Amino acid sequence: MFNLHTHRYTNSPLGVELVNEYPWAFEGKSPVYSIGIHPWYIDEKKWPEHLDIVAHHLTQKGCWAIGECGLDKRIEIPFERQCDVFKAHLLLAEQHQKPVVLHLVGAFQELLSIKKQLKISVPLIVHGFSKNAQLAQELVRHGLYLSFGKYLLRNPDLREAFLAVPEDRIFLETDTLEESIAAVYAQAAHYRNLDVGELERQIERNVAHVFGVK
């Protein structure tokens, strides 16, 4: 079972955990990880230095993706600065041909505009998707992948949006959940009327396509 996004490395026997790392506090406990500047933690003076650390890690074997990074309209960090930092991440992703794990709050149209503006070709994955089916379908039309986790377990209304996403565009995650990735897979398989093993194999194919690994 592939866990697209978690903040805790548990060395789970269930499968691969893509652990979120911050450049200023890299722990390196997990054999595979993503790394990036979360919009909540942008330091006005230090973010270029932090981005240099991200760039270094993108040359390392265990670094599978940039992120999480993105845009959040509910925080006090100036949105213009968030856009600057986000664009810098996307340009690094293009340079190193790495997928990007996205944190997005209230800024989906801005994401699509920036993607078009910068001509981004690498896979973009919206983690922790919790919005409606219409938005899910729009993002898929623009080539994005969606990852589901906590809200799939907590919000039954998310079922419609989850089912609106083709199986070759989904990932599953725990993020900060106390439940295991197995619980997320079980709920996802139930919603799609699939055997858990079938779902595992599909997401393995998605991992191979997006991250270039088996």
C-alpha positions in Angstrom: 0.0 0.0 0.0 1.5 3.3 -1.1 0.9 6.3 1.3 1.2 9.4 -0.8 1.6 11.8 2.1 2.4 11.4 5.8 4.2 13.5 8.4 5.3 10.4 10.3 7.6 7.6 9.2 6.3 4.4 10.8 8.3 1.9 8.8 5.0 0.2 8.2 5.1 -3.3 6.8 2.0 -2.4 4.8 4.0 -0.6 2.1 5.8 2.6 1.0 5.4 5.8 2.9 6.2 9.1 1.2 7.2 11.2 4.2 6.8 15.0 4.1 10.1 16.7 5.0 10.8 20.4 5.6 14.2 21.7 4.3 15.0 23.5 7.6 14.3 20.3 9.7 15.2 17.4 7.5 15.2 14.2 9.4 16.0 11.6 6.8 14.4 8.7 8.6 12.4 7.5 5.7 14.0 5.9 2.6 11.7 7.9 0.4 10.4 11.4 1.0 9.1 14.7 -0.5 10.5 18.0 0.5 9.3 21.6 0.1 8.3 24.8 1.7 4.7 24.6 3.0 3.0 28.0 2.5 2.3 28.2 6.2 6.0 28.2 7.0 7.4 30.7 4.4 10.1 32.7 6.0 10.3 36.1 4.3 14.1 36.3 4.7 15.1 32.6 4.6 12.9 31.1 1.9 15.5 31.4 -0.9 18.0 29.6 1.4 15.4 26.9 2.1 14.7 26.5 -1.6 18.4 25.9 -2.2 18.1 23.0 0.3 15.1 21.6 -1.6 17.1 21.8 -4.9 19.9 19.8 -3.3 17.6 17.1 -2.2 16.1 16.8 -5.6 19.3 15.2 -6.8 19.1 12.5 -4.1 17.8 9.0 -4.8 15.3 9.0 -1.9 13.6 12.2 -2.9 10.6 11.2 -5.0 8.8 14.6 -5.1 8.7 18.3 -4.3 6.2 19.2 -1.6 4.1 19.8 0.1 4.0 23.3 -1.3 1.3 25.4 -2.7 -1.2 28.3 -2.0 -3.5 29.0 1.0 -5.8 32.0 1.1 -6.7 31.5 4.7 -3.3 32.4 6.2 -1.6 35.7 6.8 1.4 35.1 4.6 0.9 37.6 1.7 -0.6 35.7 -1.3 1.8 37.4 -3.7 4.7 36.0 -1.8 3.1 32.6 -1.7 2.8 32.7 -5.5 6.5 33.6 -5.8 7.6 30.7 -3.6 5.2 28.3 -5.3 6.3 29.2 -8.8 9.9 28.7 -7.7 9.0 25.2 -6.6 7.3 24.4 -9.9 10.3 25.6 -11.9 12.5 23.3 -9.9 10.1 20.5 -10.5 10.3 21.0 -14.2 14.1 21.3 -14.1 14.5 18.0 -12.2 11.4 16.3 -13.6 9.8 15.6 -10.2 6.1 15.4 -9.4 4.7 18.0 -6.9 2.6 17.3 -3.9 0.2 20.3 -3.5 -1.3 22.0 -0.5 -4.2 24.2 -1.8 -6.8 26.1 0.1 -9.1 28.5 -1.8 -6.7 28.8 -4.7 -7.5 26.2 -7.3 -8.1 28.6 -10.2 -4.8 30.3 -9.4 -3.1 27.0 -9.5 -4.5 26.3 -13.0 -3.5 29.7 -14.1 0.1 29.3 -12.9 0.3 25.8 -14.4 -0.6 27.3 -17.8 1.6 30.3 -17.4 4.7 28.3 -16.6 3.8 25.5 -19.0 4.2 22.9 -16.2 4.4 19.3 -17.5 5.3 17.3 -14.5 2.6 15.5 -12.5 0.8 17.7 -9.9 -1.0 15.9 -7.0 -3.5 17.7 -4.8 -3.2 16.1 -1.4 -6.0 15.8 1.0 -8.7 16.6 -1.5 -12.0 17.5 0.2 -14.0 19.5 -2.3 -16.9 18.6 -4.7 -17.2 16.3 -7.7 -17.3 19.3 -10.1 -14.0 20.6 -9.0 -12.5 17.2 -8.9 -13.5 16.6 -12.6 -12.1 20.0 -13.6 -8.8 19.3 -12.0 -8.6 16.0 -13.7 -9.4 17.6 -17.0 -6.3 19.8 -16.5 -4.1 16.8 -15.9 -4.0 16.7 -12.1 -4.0 13.8 -9.7 -6.0 13.8 -6.5 -5.1 12.2 -3.2 -7.7 11.3 -0.6 -7.2 10.5 3.1 -8.7 11.9 6.2 -11.8 13.4 4.7 -12.6 10.1 2.9 -13.0 8.6 6.4 -14.6 11.6 8.1 -17.0 13.0 5.4 -19.4 10.6 3.7 -20.4 13.3 1.2 -16.9 13.1 -0.3 -17.8 9.8 -1.8 -19.3 11.5 -4.9 -16.1 13.4 -5.6 -14.0 10.4 -5.0 -16.0 8.3 -7.5 -15.8 11.2 -10.0 -12.0 10.7 -10.3 -10.8 8.0 -12.7 -8.8 5.2 -10.9 -5.7 6.1 -12.8 -5.7 9.6 -11.2 -6.1 8.8 -7.6 -3.7 8.3 -4.6 -4.4 7.6 -1.0 -2.8 9.0 2.1 -2.9 9.3 5.9 -1.4 12.8 6.3 -2.0 13.3 10.1 -4.5 10.6 10.6 -4.2 8.3 13.6 -5.8 5.5 11.5 -3.5 3.4 9.3 -3.3 3.6 5.5 -5.1 0.2 5.5 -8.2 2.0 6.8 -8.1 4.5 4.0 -7.6 1.7 1.4 -10.5 -0.2 2.9 -12.9 2.8 2.7 -11.8 3.7 -0.8 -12.2 0.1 -2.0 -15.7 0.0 -0.5 -16.7 3.1 -2.2 -15.5 1.8 -5.6 -16.9 -1.7 -5.1 -13.4 -3.1 -5.5 -11.3 -5.7 -3.7 -8.6 -4.0 -1.7 -6.0 -5.9 -3.7 -7.4 -4.5 -7.0 -7.1 -1.0 -5.7 -3.6 -1.6 -4.5 -2.6 -2.8 -7.9 -4.1 0.2 -9.6 -2.3 2.6 -7.3 0.9 0.7 -7.9 0.4 1.5 -11.6 -0.2 5.1 -10.7 3.0 5.2 -8.6 5.0 3.7 -11.5 3.6 6.3 -14.0 3.9 9.4 -11.8 7.1 8.6 -9.8 8.9 6.4 -12.4 9.4 3.6 -9.8 7.9 0.2 -9.1 
